[in-house]
Amino acid sequence: MRQPMRNRRRNLEKLAKSVAKGLRLQSDVLEVAQLLWERLDTPTSLGLSLLAKNQQLEEVVKVEFDPHRYLDDDWKTARDDYQAISFLRKFPLEISGVDRESVAREKFLASEQLCRKTNESFQASADRGFNPDVERVIHSSRRKIDRWLGKLDSRSWALRCRFGPGVDALNKGEHVSPYYKLSRPSVTPDFRDGALALVRSHPAWERLLLDPSQIEDFNPQDGDQEEPDFLGADARADQLRGILSVVPGNRVTFVPKSALTHRSIAIEPGMNIFAQLGLGALIRSRLKRHAGLDLDKQAPNQELACLGSRLGTVATIDLSSASDTIATEVVRLLLPPEWFTALDWCRSKTGTLTMNGENLTIRYEKFSSMGNGFTFELESMIFYAIALSVVELSDTDTSTVRAYGDDITVPTACVNALEKMLTSFGFIVNRQKSYSTGVFRESCGADFFNGKNVRPFFLKEYCESAPSLFRLANGIRRVAYRRNFGFGCDARLRPLWLHVVRRIPNSLRDLKIPFRPTLTRWSDVESGDGGLAVNHDEALSSPYVRFNADYMAGWLFAYLQARPSITKADSEQFGKLYLFALYACRDGTSAETTTYDQLVGRGESSRRLSTRGYTPGWFDLGPWALI
C-alpha cells in the first residue's frame, strides 16, 4: 500500500514542476486578459480588448487609471476600470521597440546624477548655510533620529546578523540558502575585518572555513573527543583573510517591474548583506520601541489611506526611485556619526554595471540601493523623520503621519510643504501615485475609492508550473471576494477563474487549501501557492482533505511545499549540516522554529508534497454572486 502512495506523490511532484497547459506563451496570457476585459464590460475594458486584438500592446500598458474621472459614488465603474487597466501593467509583455532593461539603466544612471547634485548641494550648504526652512527640518529630523537610534551596541548588531533569501556575489541559482552561503563568504575590501570578526565570533563557522576535513571527523556527541587543534589566533585570522573572497562591490542587475521598464537591484557580497541585515533589524527594533513605527505591519498605512479616501484628511505620498535617490551626504547629515560609520562600513561603495557588453565600475553617489539589507529601514526612518518634522513645524496633528518605505501618509494640509522639503533633500515625488485630492488613496498594497478597497489583481509572470497557476487562480478568486466586500465572490470573474483552473492537471486540482482572512477591517483574504484555495464544501471532494480525528478539531490537507535545495552529496557533509543547524537556532539563542523557507531561497523550483497542512477552521468565501 505504501509503494503506490509513494509513486503517486512522486508523480504529483514531478507534474508540479512543469504544466503542459500553463500560460507559457504571450498569446495564452492575452487570451486570459481578453476574457477578463469582456467580462468586466466597461468602455475602458472593451477599448483595451480592441487595442490588444490589433496588437497595440504598448498602448494597452500605457493607459493610466485616473480616479478623478469618476464621480465620488461611482466606485463600481472605477473598480472595474482599475482592474482592467492594471491586469497586465506588471506583466513582462514582449512589445516591439520597448527595451525594458535600457529604460531601467537610463533611470539608474539618472538617479546617480541626481544624487551627485544633492551631495554637491549639501556639501556647499554645509559651509554657507541651508535655507532656514530646510535648516529647521534638518535640525528636527536629526534630533528625532538620534533619540530613536540611541547608542549603537555592537553585540545587539552581531546577534541580529543573518543571510537573506536571495543571491549574493558567489551564490546563485538554487544554491542560495544559508547552507551554501556559510561556506562561500564574499566581502568588500572595506568590510574585510568586520567579516573576519563575525566569522570568528562563531567557532564552528571558523573551523569549517579553516579546515573542513577536521570538522568532518569531529562529532560533538562524543563527549570524550577533543576538539580539533587549530593554529594560533593570529595565524587563524591571517588564514581566514585569505579564505574570504574579496570583491570590489556589488553587481547591478535588472529584474522585471512592469511591461515598460525593469527595476534595478544590486547583488551584494554575502558577508556585507549578512551585516547589513543585522543593522536593518536593529534599526527596525529601535524604531518600534522609541518612535512607535512598526515596520512589521502595513495595516496602519492602509487604515490611514482608507481614512483619507473617505474624509479627505489624509494624503498618500509615493516617491520615484526612492532607494536610488538617498544621497550619501543626506545620510551623513541626518544620522549620528557612529551609526553612519557602521552603515558606511558594511555597504558597497562601488558597483559593476554592464553596458554595451562591457563592465562599468561606478563609484556610488547614493548611499544604498535595492538589495542592500538596511535600505528599507533606513529610508523609512528618514522619510518618517522628515514628514514628522514638517507636520510638527506646521502646527498640525501628527497622528496621521506614517512611513513604510517610500509609502508616506501625512495630513492633507501639509502635502505642499512636505513635497517641497522632499525635493530639497533630493527626492522625487511620484505625482501619478500620490493622492491628496479626490476620494482615491493607495498605500502599502491597498487601494481605496471612497473608503472601499478596490485593489486590483496584477498578473506578473508566465504560469509554467503548478504553483504559478495556483497563484493566479487564487489571486483571481481573492479579488473576486474583495470586489463583493465579503458577500460572496463576484460571479463575473468565475469564467476567468474556471479558465485558469482547467489548465491545472486533474490530479493537482485535488490539492485544495483554505483561505485565511486578513487582520484588517475590510474584507480580504490570503492564501499560499501550494494548492487551489477553495471553500469547505469544494475541498471535501479531495482525497487529501480530512477531518483531524486525532484531536477532534480542525482539518488536515496536503499541499506543495518548497523543497530544500541540498543534493545528496551535500547532505553527507556533516560539517556544513552541523554549522547550518547552529545558524538556524542562533547557537541556541533563538526561539524561532527552523522552516523550509530558511533552507530555500527565492530561486527554488523544486516542490514536494506535504500532508501536514492543518487549519483549525475552514474559512468560506461564500457563493459566486452579483451585487
C-alpha positions in Angstrom: 0.0 0.0 0.0 2.9 2.3 0.8 4.5 1.9 -2.6 1.5 3.1 -4.7 1.1 6.1 -2.5 4.8 6.9 -2.7 4.6 6.7 -6.5 1.6 8.9 -6.6 3.3 11.5 -4.5 6.4 11.4 -6.8 4.2 11.8 -9.9 2.5 14.8 -8.4 5.8 16.4 -7.5 7.1 15.8 -11.0 3.9 17.1 -12.6 4.1 20.2 -10.5 7.4 21.3 -12.0 6.0 21.7 -15.5 2.4 22.0 -16.6 1.7 21.4 -20.3 -1.4 23.6 -20.4 0.1 26.5 -18.4 0.3 30.1 -19.7 3.6 29.6 -21.4 3.1 31.9 -24.4 2.1 35.6 -24.7 -0.9 34.6 -26.7 -2.1 32.4 -23.8 -1.8 35.4 -21.4 -3.6 37.7 -23.8 -6.4 35.1 -24.1 -6.9 35.3 -20.3 -6.8 39.1 -20.4 -9.4 39.2 -23.2 -11.7 37.1 -21.1 -11.3 39.4 -18.2 -11.9 42.6 -20.2 -15.0 41.1 -21.8 -16.4 40.1 -18.5 -15.8 43.5 -16.9 -17.7 45.0 -19.9 -16.9 48.7 -19.4 -16.0 51.2 -22.2 -12.4 51.2 -20.9 -12.1 47.4 -20.7 -13.6 46.9 -24.2 -11.3 49.6 -25.5 -8.3 47.7 -24.1 -9.6 44.5 -25.7 -9.7 46.1 -29.1 -6.2 47.5 -28.7 -4.9 44.0 -27.8 -6.7 42.4 -30.8 -4.9 45.0 -33.0 -1.6 44.1 -31.4 -1.2 47.6 -30.0 0.2 46.3 -26.8 2.3 49.4 -26.0 -0.9 51.4 -26.0 -2.6 48.9 -23.7 0.0 49.2 -20.9 0.3 53.0 -21.3 -3.3 53.6 -20.3 -3.4 55.3 -16.9 -6.0 55.0 -14.3 -7.2 58.5 -13.4 -9.5 58.3 -10.3 -10.6 61.9 -10.8 -12.6 61.0 -13.9 -15.2 59.3 -11.7 -18.0 60.6 -9.5 -17.5 60.0 -5.8 -20.2 57.4 -5.7 -19.3 55.7 -9.0 -17.0 53.2 -7.2 -18.1 50.2 -9.3 -17.0 51.7 -12.6 -13.8 52.9 -11.1 -13.1 49.5 -9.6 -13.8 47.7 -12.9 -11.7 50.1 -15.0 -8.8 50.0 -12.4 -8.8 46.2 -12.7 -8.9 46.2 -16.5 -6.0 48.7 -16.7 -3.9 47.0 -14.0 -4.1 43.4 -15.1 -1.2 43.4 -17.5 0.7 46.5 -16.2 3.3 44.4 -14.4 3.5 41.5 -16.8 6.7 41.3 -19.0 5.0 41.6 -22.3 7.2 41.5 -25.4 6.5 44.8 -27.1 8.2 45.7 -30.3 10.6 48.7 -29.8 10.5 48.6 -26.0 13.8 47.7 -24.3 12.9 47.5 -20.6 16.5 47.0 -19.4 17.7 50.0 -21.3 14.9 52.2 -19.8 15.9 50.9 -16.3 19.6 51.5 -16.9 19.0 55.1 -18.0 16.8 55.6 -14.9 19.5 54.2 -12.7 22.2 56.5 -14.2 19.8 59.5 -13.9 19.3 58.7 -10.2 23.1 58.7 -9.7 23.3 62.1 -11.4 20.6 63.4 -9.1 22.4 62.0 -6.0 25.6 63.7 -7.2 23.9 67.1 -7.4 22.3 66.5 -4.0 25.7 65.7 -2.5 27.3 68.8 -4.0 24.4 70.9 -2.9 24.6 69.6 0.7 28.4 70.0 0.9 28.1 73.6 -0.3 25.2 74.4 2.0 27.2 72.9 5.0 29.6 75.8 4.5 27.4 78.7 3.7 24.2 77.5 5.5 20.9 76.0 4.4 17.7 77.6 3.7 16.0 78.5 7.0 13.1 76.2 6.4 15.3 73.3 5.4 17.6 74.0 8.4 14.7 73.7 10.8 13.6 70.4 9.3 17.2 69.1 9.3 17.7 70.1 13.0 14.3 68.5 14.0 15.0 65.3 12.0 18.5 64.9 13.4 17.2 65.1 17.0 14.5 62.6 16.3 16.7 60.1 14.6 19.4 60.5 17.4 16.7 59.8 20.0 15.2 56.9 18.2 18.5 55.1 17.5 20.3 55.8 20.7 23.8 54.2 21.2 25.0 51.6 18.8 25.5 48.3 20.5 27.8 46.0 18.6 26.6 42.9 20.4 23.0 43.6 19.5 24.1 44.2 15.9 26.0 40.9 15.7 23.2 38.9 17.2 20.8 40.1 14.5 23.0 39.4 11.6 21.6 36.9 9.1 21.7 35.8 5.5 18.9 36.9 3.1 16.9 34.6 0.8 18.3 35.9 -2.5 21.5 35.6 -4.4 24.8 37.1 -3.4 28.2 37.7 -5.2 29.1 34.0 -5.2 25.9 32.0 -4.6 23.1 32.0 -7.2 20.5 29.7 -8.8 19.1 27.2 -6.3 22.2 27.4 -4.1 21.2 30.5 -2.2 20.2 29.1 1.1 22.4 29.8 4.2 23.6 26.2 3.9 25.7 27.3 1.0 26.4 30.9 1.9 28.1 29.9 5.2 30.8 28.0 3.3 31.3 30.6 0.4 31.6 34.0 2.0 32.4 37.1 -0.1 33.1 40.6 1.2 34.2 44.1 0.0 37.7 45.3 0.9 36.4 47.9 3.4 34.4 45.3 5.4 37.0 42.5 5.4 37.9 43.0 9.1 34.3 43.2 10.0 33.5 40.0 8.2 36.5 38.4 9.9 35.2 39.3 13.3 31.7 38.0 12.5 33.1 34.6 11.4 35.4 34.3 14.4 32.5 35.0 16.7 31.1 31.6 15.7 33.8 29.0 16.3 32.1 26.3 14.2 32.0 28.7 11.3 35.7 29.5 11.7 36.6 25.8 11.9 34.6 24.9 8.8 36.3 27.6 6.7 39.8 26.9 8.0 39.9 23.1 7.7 36.7 21.3 6.6 38.4 17.9 6.9 38.9 18.3 10.6 35.4 19.2 11.4 34.1 16.3 9.4 35.9 14.0 11.9 34.7 15.9 14.9 31.4 14.6 16.4 30.0 16.7 19.3 28.1 13.7 20.6 31.3 12.0 21.6 31.9 13.6 25.0 35.4 12.4 25.4 36.6 13.5 21.9 38.8 16.6 21.9 38.0 19.4 19.6 40.3 19.8 16.5 43.6 21.5 17.2 43.9 24.7 15.1 46.6 27.3 14.6 47.1 30.2 17.0 44.6 33.1 17.0 46.8 35.4 14.8 47.6 32.7 12.4 43.9 31.7 12.1 43.0 35.4 11.4 45.6 35.6 8.7 44.4 32.4 7.1 40.8 33.5 7.3 41.6 36.7 5.5 42.9 34.7 2.6 39.8 32.5 2.6 37.3 35.3 2.4 36.6 36.1 -1.3 37.1 39.8 -1.8 35.0 41.5 -4.4 35.2 45.3 -5.3 31.5 45.9 -4.6 28.0 44.9 -5.6 26.8 44.0 -9.1 23.9 45.9 -10.6 21.3 43.8 -12.4 17.7 44.3 -13.5 14.5 42.4 -12.7 11.0 42.7 -14.2 8.9 45.6 -12.8 6.3 46.4 -15.5 5.6 46.0 -19.1 7.6 49.1 -20.0 10.6 49.0 -17.6 12.7 46.8 -15.4 13.8 47.6 -11.8 17.5 47.9 -10.9 18.7 45.9 -7.9 22.2 45.4 -6.6 23.6 41.9 -5.7 25.7 42.4 -2.6 28.6 40.3 -1.3 27.5 37.6 1.2 29.2 38.9 4.3 28.1 42.5 3.6 24.5 41.5 3.3 24.9 39.4 6.5 25.9 42.5 8.4 23.5 44.9 6.6 20.5 42.8 7.6 21.7 42.9 11.2 21.8 46.7 11.1 18.5 46.8 9.4 16.9 44.6 12.1 18.5 46.7 14.8 17.1 50.0 13.3 13.7 48.3 12.9 13.6 47.3 16.6 14.7 50.8 17.7 12.0 52.5 15.6 9.4 50.2 17.0 10.4 50.9 20.6 11.3 54.6 20.5 9.4 56.0 17.5 6.2 53.9 17.6 6.9 53.0 13.9 6.3 49.3 13.4 7.8 48.3 10.1 6.5 44.7 10.5 2.9 45.9 9.8 1.4 47.6 6.8 -2.1 47.8 8.2 -1.6 51.3 9.9 -0.7 52.8 6.5 -3.6 51.1 4.9 -6.0 52.3 7.5 -4.9 55.8 7.1 -5.3 55.5 3.3 -8.8 54.3 3.8 -9.5 57.2 6.1 -8.1 59.6 3.6 -10.3 58.3 0.8 -13.4 58.7 2.9 -12.8 62.0 4.6 -10.0 63.6 2.5 -8.0 64.5 5.6 -5.0 62.2 4.9 -2.8 62.2 1.8 -0.7 59.4 0.5 2.7 60.3 -1.0 4.8 58.0 -3.1 8.4 58.6 -4.4 10.1 57.7 -7.6 13.3 55.5 -7.3 13.3 56.3 -3.5 16.1 53.9 -2.6 18.3 55.0 -5.5 18.0 58.7 -4.6 19.2 58.5 -0.9 22.3 60.6 -1.3 25.3 59.9 0.9 25.5 63.4 2.3 21.9 63.3 3.3 22.5 60.2 5.4 25.7 61.7 6.8 23.9 64.8 7.9 20.9 63.2 9.5 22.3 60.1 11.3 24.5 60.1 14.4 28.2 59.7 13.5 28.6 56.2 15.0 25.6 54.9 13.1 26.7 56.5 9.9 30.1 54.9 10.3 28.7 51.4 10.8 26.3 51.7 7.9 29.0 53.1 5.7 31.4 50.4 6.8 29.4 47.4 5.5 27.8 49.0 2.4 29.1 48.6 -1.1 30.7 51.8 -2.2 31.1 50.7 -5.8 29.0 48.8 -8.3 29.6 47.0 -11.5 27.1 47.8 -14.3 27.2 46.1 -17.7 26.8 48.5 -20.6 27.2 47.5 -24.3 28.9 44.3 -23.3 31.4 45.9 -21.0 31.6 46.1 -17.2 31.5 49.7 -16.0 32.6 50.3 -12.4 30.6 53.1 -10.7 31.6 54.9 -7.5 28.2 55.4 -5.9 26.8 58.8 -5.1 23.8 57.1 -3.5 24.2 55.6 0.0 22.4 52.4 -0.6 20.3 50.7 -3.2 17.7 48.0 -3.6 19.4 44.8 -2.5 21.2 46.4 0.5 20.0 44.8 3.7 19.3 48.0 5.6 17.9 50.2 2.8 14.2 49.7 3.7 14.6 50.6 7.3 17.0 53.5 6.6 14.6 55.1 4.0 11.6 54.5 6.2 13.3 56.2 9.1 14.5 59.2 7.1 11.1 59.8 5.4 9.3 59.4 8.7 11.6 61.9 10.4 11.3 64.5 7.6 7.5 64.1 7.4 7.0 64.3 11.1 9.2 67.4 11.3 7.3 69.1 8.5 4.0 68.4 10.2 5.2 69.5 13.6 6.6 72.7 12.3 3.3 73.4 10.6 1.5 73.1 14.0 -0.6 70.2 12.7 -1.7 67.0 14.4 0.9 64.3 13.7 -1.3 61.2 14.4 -1.7 60.5 10.7 2.0 60.6 9.8 3.4 57.2 8.8 6.2 55.9 6.6 6.6 52.4 5.3 9.5 52.5 2.9 8.6 55.3 0.4 4.8 55.0 1.2 4.1 58.1 3.3 0.9 59.3 4.8 0.5 62.9 6.1 -2.3 65.4 6.8 -3.6 66.8 3.5 -2.9 70.3 4.7 0.9 69.6 4.8 1.3 68.0 1.4 2.7 71.0 -0.4 5.2 71.7 2.4 6.3 68.1 2.5 6.7 67.8 -1.3 8.9 71.0 -1.2 11.0 69.6 1.6 11.5 66.2 0.0 12.6 67.9 -3.2 15.2 69.9 -1.2 16.6 66.5 0.1 16.9 65.2 -3.5 13.8 63.0 -3.7 11.3 62.9 -6.5 7.6 62.8 -5.7 5.7 60.4 -8.0 2.7 62.5 -8.7 1.0 59.7 -10.6 0.9 57.6 -7.4 0.5 60.4 -4.9 -3.0 61.5 -3.9 -4.2 64.4 -1.8 -7.5 65.4 -3.5 -10.5 63.4 -4.5 -11.7 60.1 -3.0 -8.8 57.8 -4.1 -5.8 56.8 -1.9 -3.3 54.0 -2.2 -0.6 52.8 0.3 1.1 49.6 1.1 -0.8 47.4 -1.4 -4.2 48.7 -0.5 -6.2 51.0 -2.8 -9.3 52.8 -1.7 -12.0 54.6 -3.6 -14.3 56.5 -1.2 -13.5 54.0 1.6 -13.9 50.9 -0.5 -11.0 48.6 -1.2 -10.6 48.4 -5.0 -7.2 46.8 -5.1 -6.9 45.0 -8.5 -5.1 41.8 -9.3 -1.8 42.1 -11.2 -0.5 39.3 -13.4 3.3 39.3 -13.0 4.6 36.1 -14.6 4.1 33.3 -17.1 2.5 30.3 -15.5 4.6 27.4 -16.4 4.3 25.3 -13.2 1.6 24.3 -10.7 2.5 26.9 -8.0 2.3 29.7 -10.6 -1.2 28.5 -11.8 -2.3 28.2 -8.2 -1.1 31.7 -7.5 -3.1 33.0 -10.5 -6.3 31.1 -9.7 -6.2 32.1 -6.0 -5.4 35.7 -6.9 -8.5 35.9 -9.2 -10.7 34.4 -6.5 -9.3 36.6 -3.9 -10.0 39.8 -5.9 -13.5 38.4 -6.7 -14.1 38.2 -2.9 -12.8 41.6 -2.4 -14.9 43.1 -5.1 -18.1 41.8 -3.3 -16.9 43.2 0.0 -17.1 39.8 1.7 -20.6 38.9 0.4 -19.5 36.0 -1.8 -17.3 36.3 -4.9 -18.0 38.4 -8.0 -19.7 36.0 -10.4 -18.3 37.9 -13.4 -14.9 36.6 -12.6 -16.0 33.0 -12.3 -15.4 32.1 -16.0 -11.9 33.6 -15.7 -11.2 31.5 -12.6 -12.5 28.3 -14.3 -10.4 29.1 -17.4 -7.2 29.0 -15.2 -8.3 26.0 -13.1 -8.9 23.9 -16.2 -5.3 24.4 -17.1 -4.3 22.7 -13.9 -4.0 18.9 -14.3 -6.8 16.9 -12.7 -4.6 15.2 -10.2 -3.1 18.5 -9.0 -6.6 20.1 -8.6 -7.1 17.7 -5.6 -4.6 19.8 -3.7 -7.1 22.1 -2.0 -6.2 24.5 0.7 -8.1 27.1 2.8 -8.2 30.9 2.5 -7.1 32.9 5.6 -8.9 36.1 6.5 -6.6 39.1 7.0 -6.5 41.1 10.2 -8.0 44.2 8.7 -11.4 45.8 9.0 -12.1 45.4 5.3 -12.9 42.2 3.5 -9.8 40.5 2.3 -8.2 37.0 2.4 -4.8 35.4 1.8 -3.6 32.0 0.5 -0.4 30.3 -0.4 0.5 28.8 -3.8 0.8 25.2 -2.7 -2.8 24.3 -3.7 -6.1 25.6 -5.0 -7.8 27.7 -2.4 -11.5 26.9 -2.2 -14.5 26.8 0.1 -15.0 24.0 2.6 -17.7 22.2 0.5 -15.4 22.2 -2.5 -12.5 20.9 -0.6 -14.4 17.8 0.7 -14.1 16.2 -2.8 -10.3 16.0 -2.4 -8.9 12.7 -1.1 -6.2 14.8 0.7 -8.6 16.7 2.9 -9.9 15.0 6.1 -11.1 15.8 9.5 -8.5 15.9 12.2 -9.9 13.0 14.2 -6.9 12.7 16.5 -7.8 16.0 18.3 -11.5 16.3 17.2 -10.9 19.7 15.8 -9.7 21.3 12.5 -8.9 19.9 9.1 -5.8 18.3 7.6 -4.8 18.8 4.0 -2.0 18.3 1.5 -0.1 21.0 -0.3 3.1 21.6 -2.3 5.9 22.8 -0.1 9.2 24.3 -1.0 11.9 21.6 -1.1 15.4 22.1 0.4 17.8 22.5 -2.5 20.5 20.4 -0.9 21.9 17.5 -3.0 22.5 14.0 -1.6 26.3 14.6 -1.8 26.0 17.8 0.1 23.8 16.2 2.8 26.6 13.8 3.6 28.9 16.7 4.6 28.5 16.7 8.4 30.4 20.0 8.9 28.0 22.1 6.8 24.9 20.5 8.3 26.2 21.0 11.8 27.1 24.6 11.1 23.7 25.3 9.5 21.9 23.8 12.5 23.8 26.2 14.7 23.0 29.1 12.4 19.3 28.2 12.3 18.9 28.2 16.0 21.4 31.1 16.5 23.6 28.9 18.7 20.6 28.2 21.0 19.8 31.9 21.5 16.8 32.0 19.2 13.3 30.6 19.9 12.3 30.7 16.2 11.4 27.4 14.6 13.5 26.3 11.5 11.4 26.1 8.4 11.9 25.2 4.8 11.9 28.9 3.9 15.2 29.2 5.8 16.7 26.4 3.7 15.4 27.5 0.3 15.9 30.8 -1.4 13.6 32.7 -3.9 15.2 30.9 -6.8 13.9 27.4 -5.8 11.9 25.4 -8.3 11.6 22.1 -6.6 8.5 21.3 -4.5 7.5 18.3 -2.5 4.0 17.1 -1.4 3.4 17.7 2.3 0.4 16.1 4.1 0.9 18.1 7.3 -1.2 21.1 6.4 -3.6 22.0 9.2 -6.3 24.6 9.8 -8.5 24.9 12.9 -11.4 26.1 10.8 -12.0 26.3 7.0 -12.9 29.9 6.0 -15.6 30.1 3.4 -15.7 32.9 0.8 -19.4 32.3 0.1 -21.0 31.6 -3.3 -20.3 33.3 -6.6 -22.8 36.1 -6.8 -23.5 39.6 -8.3 -24.1 42.6 -6.0 
